[in-house]
Amino acid sequence: MSSHIGTVARKEFEDAGRSKLLWALIGLLVGFVAIGYVGIWFADDEATAAEVLTFVGLPLQIIIPIAALIAGYMAVVGERRSGSIKLLLGLPPNRTDVVFGKLLGRMAVIGTAVVLAFLVSLVLGAALFGSVPFADWFGFAAVSVLFGLTFTGLAVGVSAGVSTRGRAMAVVVGIYILLVGLWELVTAGPYYLIYDEGPPVEAETWYLLVEQLNPIAAYTTLMNTVVEGQMDVIMFRFGLEDFEAMTMTPAERYAGDAPFFLQDWFSAVVLLLWLLVPVAIGYYRFQNADL
Amino acid sequence: MAAIETSGLTKTYGELTAVDGLNLTVRDGEVFGFLGPNGAGKSTTINMLLDFTRPTAGSATVLGYDAQAEADEISPRVGVLPEGFDIYPRLSGRRHVEFAIQTKDAANDPDAIIERVGLSAEDAARPAGDYSKGMRQRLATGMALVGDPDLLIMDEPSSGLDPHGIREMQDLVRSEAERGTTVFFSSHILEHVETVCDRVGVLNEGELVAVDTIEGLRESVGGGGTMELTLADGDAGRFRENAAAVAGITEVVATGRTLECTVTDSAAKAGAVVALDDAGATVDDVRIEDVSLETLFTALTNGDGEVGADTAGTAQSADATTGAAAASSEVSE
């Protein structure tokens, strides 16, 4: 019994490669980077390439998740609704091959898009600012690829776990709004109710862990460890949390030596969890579903 | 070894029972037509054979493998034309066939497959999203043929095809059967299956109401058919009651000079002529048509499709546990 994951993934990549929507997303990603570079070059030619890199990272934390979620949320449920999954499962590939083949295929698409955007930034950085901080650039690119794959995994996991397109969209949009729009409310809100004050810089450990679990915050934390500079998390604020604390990583906010789960490197684990847990849940539900 | 064997196969959706304790055997090498009206549970049964849907109770084997636990052993050996499928709109028809060849690790030539199902090379190069329903059906049929499967499972293969396409589909089924392939296919239209099937099973409301050869079904219909009597003088309606009173005639429709009688017993034909003569009518012409299986099919599937076992056609239906044969006496509304 051989695995068909690779065959499904290749077909998937080829199929997705013909999707105008995905090309639009790639264009958006590459375009933002290009516009960012040229814009800064016009506005401030004193800026170093490293500073520009940080500046470009700001929109990426919004565009990468949105692109990955759009690329992934229909992966499995779309085929289920159209019926092409019956054609696929009538052939030797089984449900495992379908979920993981789709996951790899969509990851390859998003990975390619992010790598393309960073290649453009490499070329523009060299052309407009003379030097390219290669180590920073490479680290930033690697972290961004991981960030893109995380959200692709989340989306494909949701797609495998639900039975209608509407539900897939609702769950994906709901998670994104939670992470970007409501995060402070649902984390600092309870903190305020429990302790009668918003979280200070040195907040309770449980709160710092919860903060650490936001994948977008995890991305900026990793960013700030690989790139010289400071990138803040873009999210909707409710003024509950200490203002100064917003620009600090959980490790910096912890008095004394931070436990392992508050260390900066743990952010990479957080991203992997956001990839693996939804895929595991979606896979389990898909295995047991009537198609 | 049976190509397909189900035992007490049941699927319920909440209150609704889609398939109810199905016991069905499809023998190796035969062409088996799975008949029933829309909603009878044909697709649900096929979906359970393919592990698309999990049974509520009972079990099924396909080529000797458990349909649920050993599904991975089944799929490389069968060709599947599912119901309600779709193609990948952005990929070419040829790429679809190539994909099937890759997954089945088969040695088929994609162009030969495409030609066999009646698609042109130009069509095969186009994205399949541009295809008509019939072309999609042909493409999926081609994918099912990849790897020379031991068993073809086709759910409503004639849907979306024009009469010409249906004939081609029947030829294809015949030639596959000659190669020794077992063919199991469903249809809600009897005439699409009667010319190619060795045996048929009739499903109604989730239950198997008949399993027999086409000949066996015909025999059980007996000499039944319709008889059209043209009378010499004007109003045939006057003699309607006389004809209807003859034993073995179940329905009489009078139109102008003609009486159309539904006959379930051969002897009734002569009886009708005698009865009309006795009543003073002059019979000008008699036209007799053998009952179509369609009539039987309708009787079996119109809800109260209860069938007697007394005229149970041939021994071939021995493996069917529920009402194994069709009885002519029930061919009535």
Boltz contact constraints between the chains, C-beta under 6 A:
constraints:
  - contact:
      token1: [A, 1]
      token2: [B, 72]
      max_distance: 6.0
  - contact:
      token1: [A, 4]
      token2: [B, 103]
      max_distance: 6.0
  - contact:
      token1: [A, 7]
      token2: [B, 102]
      max_distance: 6.0
  - contact:
      token1: [A, 7]
      token2: [B, 103]
      max_distance: 6.0
  - contact:
      token1: [A, 11]
      token2: [B, 99]
      max_distance: 6.0
  - contact:
      token1: [A, 15]
      token2: [B, 88]
      max_distance: 6.0
  - contact:
      token1: [A, 15]
      token2: [B, 90]
      max_distance: 6.0
  - contact:
      token1: [A, 15]
      token2: [B, 91]
      max_distance: 6.0
  - contact:
      token1: [A, 18]
      token2: [B, 90]
      max_distance: 6.0
  - contact:
      token1: [A, 82]
      token2: [B, 86]
      max_distance: 6.0
  - contact:
      token1: [A, 83]
      token2: [B, 84]
      max_distance: 6.0
  - contact:
      token1: [A, 83]
      token2: [B, 85]
      max_distance: 6.0
  - contact:
      token1: [A, 83]
      token2: [B, 86]
      max_distance: 6.0
  - contact:
      token1: [A, 84]
      token2: [B, 86]
      max_distance: 6.0
  - contact:
      token1: [A, 84]
      token2: [B, 88]
      max_distance: 6.0
  - contact:
      token1: [A, 86]
      token2: [B, 82]
      max_distance: 6.0
  - contact:
      token1: [A, 86]
      token2: [B, 85]
      max_distance: 6.0
  - contact:
      token1: [A, 87]
      token2: [B, 85]
      max_distance: 6.0
  - contact:
      token1: [A, 90]
      token2: [B, 80]
      max_distance: 6.0
  - contact:
      token1: [A, 90]
      token2: [B, 82]
      max_distance: 6.0
  - contact:
      token1: [A, 91]
      token2: [B, 100]
      max_distance: 6.0
  - contact:
      token1: [A, 91]
      token2: [B, 103]
      max_distance: 6.0
  - contact:
      token1: [A, 92]
      token2: [B, 75]
      max_distance: 6.0
  - contact:
      token1: [A, 92]
      token2: [B, 76]
      max_distance: 6.0
  - contact:
      token1: [A, 92]
      token2: [B, 103]
      max_distance: 6.0
  - contact:
      token1: [A, 92]
      token2: [B, 104]
      max_distance: 6.0
  - contact:
      token1: [A, 93]
      token2: [B, 103]
      max_distance: 6.0
  - contact:
      token1: [A, 94]
      token2: [B, 72]
      max_distance: 6.0
  - contact:
      token1: [A, 290]
      token2: [B, 53]
      max_distance: 6.0
  - contact:
      token1: [A, 291]
      token2: [B, 52]
      max_distance: 6.0
